[in-house]
Amino acid sequence: MHSKRFDPPLNKSFSKSHRVNKSNASFSKSHGITKTRHESRRRLTTSMSQHFDATLSPDSTLTPSIVTLVIGRDQRIFAAHEDVLSASPWFQQALSNQYMDPQVGKRIHLPDDEPEIFSSVLEYLYKGDYYPRLIHNKRRNSWELEQPDEERGTVESTIYHHSIDGDILRDTVIYCTAEKYGMDELKRVALRKQGLQSGIQCGTILASARYAYANTPDNDSKLRAHYLALIIRSRSTFKRSGTMQLEMFNGGTQLFFDLFVALSNHVDDISGSTS
């Protein structure tokens, strides 16, 4: 289960009254995620989108207006019903302001998005979740990720992102994309799924945290709080990590001040419980 969330006041760093909570999510240095080549990820993306396209048959309740979406640097082509896309305030605004050419229809270019991520966003818009889905275990009263099916296989927890030329956690990118498109429920789903991940390397955690800070507003603390809690739970590993030392030396992010405040709160909690 994902750790309990806390929401700091708007436009403020994490204060003593908003403490980082412990979680039972595991972290193991010996279970790092293996990095794969960009070409392998492209094949995975193609496979996912082909399966996704095959499962989306037009619904008779939808209007026939189809929008063409050109995604990423490679200009991957997606198609979706305008009614479905309009569930996102961002797309609703973009489509309402767009002139429709009767020859080509409506077309939106999103060169900064990753096709694999956009495929998940589109899948959520149609199905209310994205693969692998969240499954509620009634016996344990907990949330789990569904087991991989034979056709789609296992989806890696990381994705190569062009903007940083490296791997970051997939659910973090989905969360930030949902923030961009005004999809609050998708943000909640992505955050819960990320809380179920384990065995994440220090470098991946820090790169993902940096991306989260760069792509969420200061008053959206949930994803940021997740990373602060994860680093604090794994502090013994991070103390030995040259990656953390280099990251802090380079600086350039609000992450480390928030981490300092959160660690101070953690120490105060321990001191208070032993006094």
ZIUR-V769552 format. One record per backbone hydrogen bond with DSSP energy under -1.0 kcal/mol. CO is the residue of the C=O (numbers start at 0). NH is the residue of the N-H. E is the energy in kcal/mol with one decimal. If there is no record, write none. Layout:
# ZIUR-V769552
co:CO nh:NH e:E
co:CO nh:NH e:E
This chain:
# ZIUR-V769552
co:8 nh:11 e:-1.4
co:14 nh:17 e:-1.9
co:27 nh:30 e:-1.4
co:36 nh:40 e:-1.6
co:37 nh:41 e:-2.1
co:38 nh:42 e:-1.9
co:39 nh:43 e:-2.1
co:40 nh:44 e:-2.7
co:41 nh:45 e:-2.5
co:42 nh:46 e:-2.3
co:43 nh:47 e:-2.6
co:44 nh:48 e:-2.7
co:45 nh:49 e:-2.2
co:46 nh:50 e:-2.1
co:47 nh:51 e:-2.7
co:48 nh:52 e:-3.0
co:49 nh:53 e:-1.9
co:50 nh:54 e:-1.3
co:54 nh:56 e:-1.1
co:58 nh:61 e:-1.9
co:64 nh:81 e:-2.5
co:66 nh:79 e:-2.0
co:67 nh:107 e:-2.6
co:68 nh:77 e:-2.7
co:69 nh:109 e:-3.3
co:70 nh:75 e:-2.6
co:71 nh:74 e:-1.2
co:75 nh:70 e:-3.4
co:77 nh:68 e:-3.0
co:79 nh:66 e:-3.4
co:80 nh:84 e:-2.3
co:81 nh:85 e:-2.0
co:83 nh:86 e:-1.6
co:84 nh:87 e:-2.1
co:87 nh:91 e:-2.7
co:88 nh:92 e:-2.2
co:89 nh:93 e:-2.3
co:90 nh:94 e:-2.9
co:91 nh:95 e:-1.9
co:92 nh:96 e:-1.3
co:100 nh:104 e:-3.5
co:105 nh:67 e:-2.7
co:107 nh:69 e:-2.9
co:109 nh:71 e:-2.5
co:109 nh:112 e:-1.1
co:113 nh:117 e:-2.7
co:114 nh:118 e:-2.3
co:115 nh:119 e:-1.3
co:116 nh:120 e:-2.1
co:117 nh:121 e:-2.8
co:118 nh:122 e:-2.2
co:119 nh:123 e:-2.2
co:120 nh:124 e:-2.1
co:121 nh:125 e:-1.6
co:122 nh:126 e:-2.8
co:123 nh:127 e:-2.8
co:132 nh:145 e:-2.6
co:134 nh:143 e:-2.8
co:136 nh:140 e:-1.6
co:136 nh:141 e:-1.6
co:141 nh:136 e:-3.6
co:143 nh:134 e:-3.7
co:148 nh:152 e:-2.5
co:156 nh:169 e:-3.0
co:158 nh:167 e:-2.1
co:160 nh:164 e:-1.2
co:160 nh:165 e:-1.3
co:165 nh:160 e:-3.0
co:167 nh:158 e:-2.7
co:168 nh:172 e:-1.6
co:169 nh:173 e:-2.2
co:170 nh:174 e:-2.4
co:171 nh:175 e:-2.4
co:172 nh:176 e:-2.3
co:173 nh:177 e:-2.6
co:174 nh:178 e:-2.0
co:175 nh:179 e:-1.9
co:176 nh:180 e:-1.9
co:177 nh:182 e:-2.9
co:180 nh:89 e:-1.2
co:182 nh:186 e:-1.6
co:183 nh:187 e:-1.7
co:184 nh:188 e:-2.1
co:185 nh:189 e:-2.7
co:186 nh:190 e:-2.3
co:187 nh:191 e:-2.1
co:188 nh:192 e:-2.3
co:189 nh:193 e:-2.3
co:190 nh:194 e:-1.8
co:192 nh:195 e:-1.3
co:193 nh:196 e:-1.7
co:200 nh:204 e:-2.3
co:201 nh:205 e:-2.5
co:202 nh:206 e:-2.3
co:203 nh:207 e:-2.4
co:204 nh:208 e:-2.5
co:205 nh:209 e:-2.4
co:206 nh:210 e:-1.9
co:207 nh:211 e:-2.5
co:208 nh:212 e:-2.4
co:209 nh:213 e:-1.8
co:210 nh:214 e:-1.3
co:216 nh:219 e:-1.9
co:220 nh:224 e:-3.3
co:221 nh:225 e:-1.7
co:222 nh:226 e:-1.5
co:223 nh:227 e:-2.1
co:224 nh:228 e:-2.5
co:225 nh:229 e:-2.1
co:226 nh:230 e:-2.5
co:227 nh:231 e:-2.2
co:228 nh:232 e:-2.5
co:229 nh:233 e:-1.4
co:231 nh:234 e:-1.4
co:233 nh:237 e:-2.2
co:234 nh:238 e:-2.3
co:237 nh:240 e:-1.1
co:240 nh:244 e:-1.5
co:241 nh:245 e:-2.4
co:242 nh:246 e:-2.4
co:243 nh:247 e:-2.5
co:244 nh:248 e:-1.9
co:245 nh:249 e:-2.3
co:246 nh:250 e:-2.0
co:253 nh:257 e:-2.2
co:254 nh:258 e:-2.3
co:255 nh:259 e:-2.0
co:256 nh:260 e:-2.4
co:257 nh:261 e:-2.6
co:258 nh:262 e:-2.8
co:259 nh:263 e:-2.3
co:260 nh:264 e:-2.3
co:261 nh:265 e:-2.1
co:262 nh:266 e:-2.5
co:263 nh:267 e:-2.5
co:264 nh:268 e:-2.3
co:265 nh:269 e:-2.0
co:266 nh:270 e:-2.8
co:267 nh:271 e:-2.6
co:268 nh:272 e:-1.8
co:269 nh:273 e:-1.1
co:270 nh:274 e:-1.0
